[in-house]
Amino acid sequence: MKANKPLLQVSTLVRYKCPETGTPTVGHVTDAFSDDDGYMMLEVITLDPFDRGWFDQHELEVLDESSK
């Protein structure tokens, strides 16, 4: 994990590589969960094209720095 990586939370604007096409995609974090060991998954929804998926934190790049 990168040093000083911002904490991802609901409404954070992120970029990730689409697992099906490899295309960089932008979306918003809409949900998050973590287990007792601290493993966290985040749901991201995109609008163009509409899609959603669950991602590990390391798969996401924060685009909206004001959401720290």
C-alpha positions as MATLAB code, in Angstrom:
seq = 'MKANKPLLQVSTLVRYKCPETGTPTVGHVTDAFSDDDGYMMLEVITLDPFDRGWFDQHELEVLDESSK';
ca = [
       0.000    0.000    0.000;
       1.251    3.501   -0.840;
       2.204    5.826    1.996;
      -0.349    8.564    2.729;
      -3.010    6.853    0.626;
      -6.337    8.512    1.482;
      -8.992    6.467    3.217;
     -11.654    5.415    0.740;
     -15.209    6.076    1.833;
     -18.714    6.302    0.379;
     -18.955    9.095   -2.247;
     -15.219    9.072   -3.087;
     -14.577    9.488   -6.817;
     -12.232    6.721   -8.007;
     -10.655    5.255  -11.129;
     -10.077    1.538  -11.680;
      -9.275   -0.808  -14.538;
     -12.398   -2.593  -15.773;
     -11.837   -6.315  -15.107;
     -13.593   -7.319  -18.362;
     -12.100   -4.826  -20.835;
      -9.012   -3.408  -19.102;
     -10.320    0.098  -19.812;
      -9.737    2.794  -17.151;
     -13.153    3.553  -15.644;
     -14.348    6.295  -13.274;
     -17.062    5.838  -10.644;
     -18.143    6.586   -7.093;
     -17.786    4.381   -4.029;
     -21.340    3.601   -2.893;
     -20.841    0.955   -0.203;
     -18.082   -0.610    1.868;
     -17.640   -3.521    4.228;
     -14.799   -5.027    6.205;
     -14.414   -8.256    8.119;
     -13.003   -8.807   11.620;
      -9.472   -8.998   10.178;
      -9.807   -5.541    8.593;
     -10.097   -6.772    4.986;
     -12.161   -4.140    3.150;
     -14.136   -4.304   -0.090;
     -15.745   -1.289   -1.757;
     -18.678   -1.154   -4.168;
     -18.185    1.241   -7.088;
     -20.927    2.360   -9.471;
     -20.248    3.942  -12.876;
     -22.763    5.711  -15.113;
     -21.161    5.607  -18.561;
     -21.641    2.749  -19.123;
     -23.779    1.825  -16.123;
     -21.983   -0.849  -14.132;
     -21.121   -1.743  -10.584;
     -18.700   -4.036   -8.873;
     -16.845   -4.801   -5.659;
     -13.142   -3.961   -5.474;
     -10.246   -4.235   -3.067;
      -8.757   -0.898   -1.955;
      -5.539   -1.471   -3.922;
      -7.547   -1.655   -7.175;
      -8.858    1.910   -6.787;
      -7.192    5.286   -7.354;
      -8.746    8.306   -5.608;
      -9.547   11.128   -8.049;
     -11.360   13.520   -5.709;
      -8.680   14.670   -3.257;
     -11.215   16.796   -1.336;
     -12.895   13.568   -0.124;
     -10.032   12.813    2.291;
];
